[in-house]
Amino acid sequence: MVSKKQKSGLRPLIKPNKYSQAVLELTLAGIIWGASFTLVRWALIDFSATTLIFWRFVIAFLVGEAIHYFANRKLFKNSWSDARLALLAGVSLGLALFLQTFGLNYTTATNSGFITSLYVVLIPMIAALFFKQKIKMHHIVLSLVAFTGMGFLLDLKNFTANIGDLLTLGAAFTSAFQIIFIGKAAKHAKSAFRYNNYQTFWSCITILPFLVIEVRGKNINLWPENPQMLSIMSMVALALFVSILAFYLQVRAQQTLSTTTSSMLCLLEGPFAFIFAAYFLSESLQGAQLFGALVILLSCVLSVYMDRPKT
């Protein structure tokens, strides 16, 4: 039988309140995800969307498995069942990151971060349509408000069919599925760290068909010729700090937090995406776009607040 100390996969150094620790962990994950949009833009200087995701996932899986093996060999041998539990979340994550990464070729890191955050209001709708959960009127209202905010963010008055924004909207849908699947399965995982490793593994398997199509169709190399150090380091940072650390913290936190509370904390990636993009990429939001971003955040926060557990 696996002890509670072992269940996280790695032994924590301190033992704060369980709920507070989960909140802090998911907050840190949100900050890391915010930085990931800038890292992806840098990595895309030399890597294509699918080759970037491929190397990111391969490195993350191999390094993650090595870390878990040496950190807790007994749990490593007893947690193979987590591979099955992580399947649906991994497929959803693979599709989400493919759509998001490909979209970043055509849109800004700021737009990508805020559009992705729409998964918060999409989660109740998806849960109702696909998992037979009851949908409430405020879910419909806030969803309409959020999409109105997205209209301001994308400046629909001067909108010219930006494929990057549409792809990112698809990433928001698949991200919502990923959060729902983790919420359902993570509590049954023997190791949150191993669960995340196999989430990465299934994500890699999911994007392989897209990788083959892109490599053969565009006649590009799996590894770019003469890549800049910035691109390589960004790809490695995405593997180590985003795929391994941030998503592990998400899985670990969702073993304690509800899906709605988790989604609210995940919202931090939107504002931090803007902060990092403004500092490193010199991106900015105009008046109407800033208003749209605030409307999206407000609708998301209200959605989570109205769905909070009653005490």
Secondary structure, 3 states (H helix, E strand, C coil): CCCHHHHCCCCCCCCCCHHHHHHHHHHHHHHHHHHHHHHHHHHCCCCCHHHHHHHHHHHHHHHHHHHHHHHCHHHHHHCCCHHHHCHHHHHHHHHHHHHHHHHCCCCCHHHHHHHHCCHHHHHHHHHHHHHCCCCCHHHHHHHHHHHHHHHHHCCHHHCCCCHHHHHHHHHHHHHHHHHHHHHHHHHHCCCHHHHHHHHHHHHHHHHHHHHHHHHHHCCCCCCCCCCCHHHHHHHHHHHHHHHHHHHHHHHHHHCCCCHHHHHHHHCCHHHHHHHHHHHHCCCCCCHHHHHHHHHHHHHHHHHHHHCCCCC
